């Protein structure tokens, strides 16, 4: 496998690596590795210290790192700690200037501290109940993709998204972003590859398009 390129994928906040299940790249050229969220030591652990835990999980020299949403922020921090071939972020931000006003308000007002992370962490598997088929399907997808519900992790992650203070984007960042992203609106984003109709969940619903973009970039 030494002649192949190794790509490490980091999912978004509270998501598992299952969000990448439909990302397909030629097996002759690439080996795909999937990272998962791990519990922080405490809610006060810095993002830089947290990112350092992943260095030991990167087993190959000069890998490509791909991160979605908060995972995009994490791989940018991780890339400061090791040499990478490329860093690709999807549905994410490169600096605090790309943070939308409503999220800045949440940070400044500290309203995010009222987020019901305890209830989210204790959510039951509602998909086993006989709800309307559409709601049942949405619940099944939520349970499949958004499976990280540790309360300490959720509090830590929300705080670090809002308090990420990077002011200068790194030179080697490639940014793929949907023009319908509802979390990080594209009007705040600079220097990205736009995806027509792409929402914040486009890594799942537009996986074929994103796979093609990644392959072209590489």
N, C-alpha and C positions, 0 to 999 in steps of 0.2 A: 504493500500500500504506500510505499515511500514516494512513488511517482504520482500519487493522487493528491488532490487538494482537500484539506480537512476543514470543514465548516461547522462551527459551534452555534447552536440556536438557543436564545434565551427568551422565554415567553413574557407576556405582560403581567401586570399586577394581579395577583391572586390566580393567575392562569397556570395550567400545566402545559407541558410540551406537546400535548395532544393537539394544540392549535396549529401545529406544523404538519399534521398528518397528511395533508393534501399538497404540500410543497414537494415537487418532484424535480430532481436534477439528474443528469446522466451519471449512472453508476460507474462508468468507465473512467470518469474524470474526478468525481467528488465522493468523499465519505462524509456523511452527515452525522453529527453528534448532538444530543439534546440535553440541555442543562435544566435543572429544576430549582425552584426556590427552596431555600433552607431557612430554618428559624434563626433570626438574629440573636445575639447574646443578650441584648436588652433593647428596649425601645429607644435608648439613647445612643446605640451604636452608630458610628458615622458610616456614611455610604462608602467612603474610601476603605475603611477597615472591613466592611462587609464584602466589598469587591475582592479584597485580598484573599478571601477564603476560596475563591474560584480559581486562583492561579494554579493550585495543585490539581485541579480537575481538567485543566487544559494540557493534554498529553502530547501535543504535537507542536513543532516549531512553526512560527509564523502562520498561524491559522487565520481563517476569515471568521469574524464574529458577526452574528446577525441578532439583533434584538428588537422586540416589538414593544412599543409604548414604554412603560417603566423599565422593561427589559432593555430597551434601546439606551436609556440613561445608564443602566448598569454596565452594559458592554463598553460604553464610552469611558467610564471610570476604570474598568478592567483593562482597557487598551493602554492606559497610562502605566500599567504594571508589567506589561510584556510586549514583545514585538509582534505585530500583526501584519498580515498581507493586505487586508482591507477590513473596514468596519462598516457594516450596513445597518442602518436603523430604519424601522418601518412604523408609521403611525406614532411618531415620537417627537422629541424636540432636541435641538443641539445646544441651546443656551436658554437662560431665563428670559431673554427678550422675546422668545417664541411662546412663552406661557400666556395663555389668554387672560383677559382682565378678570373674568369671574373666578379663575383659580388664584390669581393674585389677591383678590378680595378674601377668599377663603383663608389664605395664609395670613394676611394682615389682620383680619378680624378674629382669627383663631376659631372660626366657626366649624372647621373640620374636626375639632375635638369632640363635637357632638355627634359625629358620624357613628351610627349604631354597629360598630364592628363586632360587638359581643353577639348581637342577634344574627349577624351574617355568619359568624363563626359557628353558630349553633343551628344553622338552618337544616331542616330535615330533608330527606329525600322525597320531595312531594311528587316525584314522577310515579311513585307506586300507587298514588290515589287516582281515582277515576274522574279527572277533570275533563274539561272540554279538550278535544284532541289537539287543537292549536296550542293551548296553554300547556298541556301535558308535554308536547314536543319541545317547546321552549324551555321548560323545566329540565327535561332530559338533557338538552344541549348545555344548559347552565351547569348541571351536575357533571357533565363530561369534561367541559373545558375550564370551568372556574372552580377548581377543586381545592385550592389552597385557602383554608379558612381559619388557620391559627390566629387567635385574637392578637397575640403579641406581634406576629408578623404583619397583620393588617394595619395596626396602629403605627408600627415602624415604617411601613411602606408608604402610607398616605402622607405621613410627616415628611419623608425624604423626597417624595415627588414634589411637594409644594415648596420645600426649602432647598431644592437643588440650585446652587448659586453659580453655576458655570456661566461665565460672561463671554468667553472667547471660544467659538467652535473649533474643534481640532481640524487640521488640514485634510486628514485621510477619511473623513466621514462621508459616506454616500447615504442620502436621505430619500426614501420612497414614501410618498404621502398621498392619501386620498383627498380629492377635492370636496368630499362631503363629510370629512372627519368632524364629528360633533364634540369630541373632547379637546382636541388641539386643532382648531379651525385653520385651514390653509392660509387664510389672509395674514396670519401672524408668522407663517413659515417662509424662510428664505432658502434659495438654492436647493430645491428638491426636484425629484422626478415625480410629476403628478400622475395619479391614477384616476381616470375618469369614473365618477360614480363611487369611488372608494370611500367607505366609512371607516370608523375606528376598528371595526371587526373584519376589515377586508382580508386579513391574513387567512381567514377561513373561507369567506364567500367569494373571494377573487384570487384564490390560491394559484390557479393556472396562469393568470396574468402576471402575478408577482413572481412565480417560478421563471417565467420567460424573461422578465426584467432582470432578475438576478443572474440567470445564465448569460444574458447579453452583456451584463456588467463585468462578468468574470472572463 
